[in-house]
Amino acid sequence: MTRESVPTTEPPVRGGRRLPVVVALLRPTARSLPWRTTATGWALGLAIVAVPALLSVDLPAEVLVDVVRAAALCGAVGTAFVLDDPARHTTGVPPVPRPLRQVLRAAVMLPAVVLWWTAVLAVARAGAGPAHRAALPPGAVTVEAAALCAAALAVAAAVVRFSLVRVPGPAVAGVAVALPITADVLLPPRFALFVSPLDPRWDDAHVLWAAVLITALTAWLLCAPEPRRRRGRPRRRRPGSGGGAQATA
């Protein structure tokens, strides 16, 4: 019996009654998140930007941006595990819809992600010379990082909705790495995403990054509802089996 097929004993929470339930879910949600796995990705990203700073290597602006992008990619890999829930098929359905539960998981982790990204930018800028530091636009690279993380979250939500996978993180982490690299190779130059801050296409590229971010968030919301699979179809009763109501698959 899957989690989605277990009937709830409580009616859905609506209106003003939803807020107390959400508040009550904050602590168990925080405890269920894969903090160790996501922190590993964050630590790797922070280490990538810290090495040049510790070695006092003054990187050119285009290289510095690529280092920060590598750290953002590590953050996206960590985000791929946010929706992992090994107990998804063995626990009852909470009286809140799945989209709200997924948003709650992301919202609980968001402050930690913001602190981590702030540290990444601070370390990267501290290790760069004044001229190269000015060439690292924090707003633009933050849009890139947000788009990469949102794309990982959208893919994880799609896996959860259209499959029985309880822990989509490992597979989604591979997609989070492969997808932007593949896009950078296959897209024509006019649609290039990973461009140098000295490239005249920089502004146009970040319009595309903003579009990727909006598309990824939209895809996540579309994939957030309950999984699409057969429900309510009773199992056939085997000959000689006892009476009683049969559980749904």
C-alpha positions in Angstrom: 0.0 0.0 0.0 1.5 3.3 -1.0 1.4 6.5 0.8 -0.8 8.0 -1.9 -3.4 5.2 -1.7 -3.8 5.4 2.1 -7.0 7.3 2.9 -6.7 10.1 5.3 -8.6 10.1 8.5 -8.7 13.9 8.6 -10.4 16.3 6.1 -8.2 18.6 4.1 -7.2 21.7 6.0 -8.7 24.8 4.4 -8.7 28.5 4.9 -7.4 29.9 8.2 -7.0 26.5 9.7 -4.1 25.8 7.4 -1.6 28.1 9.0 -1.5 26.3 12.4 -1.0 23.0 10.5 1.9 24.4 8.5 3.5 25.8 11.6 3.2 22.4 13.2 4.8 20.7 10.2 7.9 23.0 10.3 9.8 21.0 12.9 9.2 17.5 11.4 9.9 18.8 7.9 13.2 20.3 9.0 14.1 17.0 10.7 13.2 15.0 7.5 15.3 17.0 5.1 18.6 15.5 3.9 20.8 18.1 5.5 24.0 16.1 5.4 23.7 15.4 1.7 22.9 18.9 0.7 25.6 20.3 3.0 28.1 18.1 1.2 27.3 19.9 -2.1 27.5 23.3 -0.4 30.8 22.5 1.3 32.3 21.4 -2.1 31.1 24.6 -3.7 32.5 26.7 -1.0 35.8 24.9 -1.2 36.0 25.5 -4.9 35.9 29.3 -4.4 38.0 29.2 -1.3 41.1 27.5 -2.9 42.1 30.5 -5.1 41.5 32.8 -2.1 43.6 30.7 0.2 46.4 30.5 -2.3 46.2 34.2 -3.1 45.6 33.6 -6.8 44.3 36.6 -8.5 42.0 35.1 -11.2 40.9 37.0 -14.3 37.3 38.0 -14.3 36.1 35.4 -16.7 37.8 32.6 -14.7 36.5 33.9 -11.5 32.9 33.9 -12.8 33.4 30.3 -14.0 34.6 29.3 -10.5 31.5 30.8 -9.0 29.4 29.0 -11.5 31.0 25.7 -10.5 30.1 26.5 -6.9 26.5 27.2 -8.1 26.4 23.9 -9.8 27.4 22.2 -6.6 24.5 24.0 -4.9 22.1 22.7 -7.6 23.4 19.1 -6.9 22.5 19.6 -3.3 19.1 21.0 -4.1 18.4 17.8 -6.1 17.9 16.0 -2.8 15.4 18.4 -1.2 12.4 16.2 -2.1 13.9 12.9 -1.0 11.6 11.2 1.4 12.3 7.5 2.1 9.0 7.2 4.1 6.9 8.6 1.2 5.1 5.2 0.6 4.8 4.1 4.2 3.2 7.0 6.0 -0.3 8.4 5.9 -1.2 11.5 3.9 -1.0 14.7 5.9 -4.0 17.0 5.8 -2.2 19.4 3.5 -1.8 19.2 -0.3 1.4 18.0 -1.8 2.3 21.3 -3.4 2.3 23.0 0.0 4.4 20.2 1.5 7.0 20.6 -1.2 7.0 24.4 -0.9 7.4 23.9 2.8 10.5 21.7 2.3 12.0 24.2 0.0 11.2 27.2 2.3 12.7 25.5 5.3 16.0 25.0 3.4 16.0 28.4 1.7 17.6 30.4 4.6 20.5 27.9 4.7 20.9 28.2 0.9 20.9 32.0 1.1 23.6 32.0 3.8 25.7 29.5 1.8 25.5 31.5 -1.4 26.3 34.7 0.5 29.4 33.0 1.8 30.4 31.8 -1.7 30.2 35.3 -3.1 32.0 36.8 -0.1 34.9 34.4 -0.4 35.1 34.7 -4.1 35.2 38.5 -3.9 37.6 38.5 -1.0 40.1 36.4 -3.0 40.0 38.6 -6.1 41.8 41.8 -6.8 40.0 45.1 -6.9 39.7 45.3 -10.7 38.5 41.7 -11.0 36.2 42.0 -8.0 34.3 44.8 -9.8 33.9 42.5 -12.8 32.0 39.9 -10.7 28.3 41.1 -10.8 26.7 39.3 -7.8 23.2 39.9 -9.0 23.8 38.2 -12.4 25.5 35.1 -11.0 22.8 34.8 -8.3 20.2 34.6 -11.1 22.3 31.8 -12.7 22.6 29.9 -9.4 18.8 30.3 -8.7 18.0 29.0 -12.1 20.2 25.9 -11.7 18.7 25.1 -8.3 15.1 25.7 -9.5 15.8 23.4 -12.5 17.0 20.6 -10.1 13.9 21.1 -8.0 11.6 20.9 -11.0 13.2 17.7 -12.2 13.0 16.2 -8.7 9.3 17.1 -8.6 8.7 15.5 -12.0 10.3 12.3 -10.9 8.2 12.2 -7.7 5.0 12.8 -9.6 5.5 10.4 -12.5 7.2 7.5 -10.8 7.3 5.5 -7.5 10.8 6.7 -6.7 11.1 7.7 -3.0 14.6 9.2 -3.3 15.0 11.0 -6.6 18.1 12.9 -5.5 20.9 10.7 -6.9 19.4 10.6 -10.4 18.4 14.2 -10.4 21.9 15.2 -9.2 23.3 13.7 -12.4 20.8 15.6 -14.5 21.6 18.8 -12.6 25.2 18.5 -13.8 24.6 17.2 -17.3 21.7 19.5 -18.3 23.4 22.9 -18.2 26.6 21.5 -19.7 24.7 19.8 -22.6 22.7 23.0 -23.1 25.8 25.0 -23.3 27.3 22.7 -26.0 24.1 22.3 -28.1 22.6 25.8 -28.0 23.7 28.2 -30.8 26.0 31.1 -29.9 23.2 33.6 -29.8 21.5 31.6 -27.0 24.7 30.9 -25.0 24.2 30.9 -21.3 27.7 30.6 -19.9 29.3 33.8 -21.3 32.1 35.9 -19.9 31.3 39.2 -18.1 33.4 40.9 -20.8 31.3 39.4 -23.6 28.8 41.8 -25.2 26.2 39.0 -24.9 26.3 39.1 -21.1 23.0 41.0 -20.6 21.2 39.0 -23.2 22.4 35.8 -21.6 21.0 36.8 -18.3 17.6 37.5 -19.9 17.7 33.9 -20.9 18.8 32.9 -17.4 15.8 34.7 -16.0 13.6 32.9 -18.4 15.1 29.6 -17.4 14.4 30.4 -13.7 10.7 31.3 -14.4 10.3 28.2 -16.5 11.8 25.9 -13.9 9.6 27.4 -11.1 6.5 27.0 -13.3 7.5 23.4 -14.1 7.9 22.7 -10.4 4.5 24.0 -9.6 2.9 22.0 -12.4 4.6 18.8 -11.2 3.9 19.4 -7.5 0.3 17.8 -7.4 -0.3 14.3 -6.3 1.4 11.6 -8.5 -0.5 10.4 -11.6 -1.2 6.7 -11.2 -4.1 4.4 -11.0 -6.0 4.8 -7.7 -9.2 3.4 -6.3 -9.0 0.2 -8.3 -9.5 -2.8 -5.9 -7.3 -5.8 -6.2 -8.9 -9.1 -7.3 -9.7 -11.4 -4.6 -7.8 -14.7 -4.8 -9.8 -18.0 -4.5 -10.0 -19.1 -0.9 -9.0 -15.7 0.5 -10.8 -14.3 3.4 -13.6 -11.8 3.1 -13.4 -8.2 3.9 -12.6 -5.1 2.0 -9.5 -5.2 -0.2 -6.9 -2.5 -0.1 -6.3 -0.4 -3.1 -3.0 -0.5 -4.9 
